[in-house]
Amino acid sequence: MAQEAQAQIFTEPEPSEHDYQALLSLLSATARGRAFLAEYARRSRLAEAETLRNALTEMDERLGELMAPEAIERPPKALVHLVELLEPAPQEARDAPSRTAQARAPFVALSALSEEERLALFS
């Protein structure tokens, strides 16, 4: 019997706006109904606030990990990989005229910097 009631709950279509407004007006008509709605809203706000608090706590912990001195001193692997990609191209590629010379100009300029200067740019 309980399983049938559960199955019926999950197979019922979502109430329409008209159904929602009718139920709201019915509950709002009595003191007990208004008390129920107020308690439901309070519990809903508490649950949302708890979810938000947990998310902020997790973000704060993650930011603390990222700002730890040992994390700041070593560059992220992605940044190291990016710097490796910006290493100077072979001489023949730099000497060859092409339409993309202007597009490569920033990379060539970056490749002229030392590794420490490039890391400083991206930190």
Buried (B, 14 or more C-beta within 10 A) or exposed (E): EEEEEEEEEEEEEEEEEEEEEEEEEEBEEEEEBEEEEEEEEEEEEEEEEEEEEEEEEEEEEEEEEEEEEEEEEEBEEEBBEBBEEBEEBEEEEEEEEEEEEEEBEEEEEBBEBEEEEBBEEEE
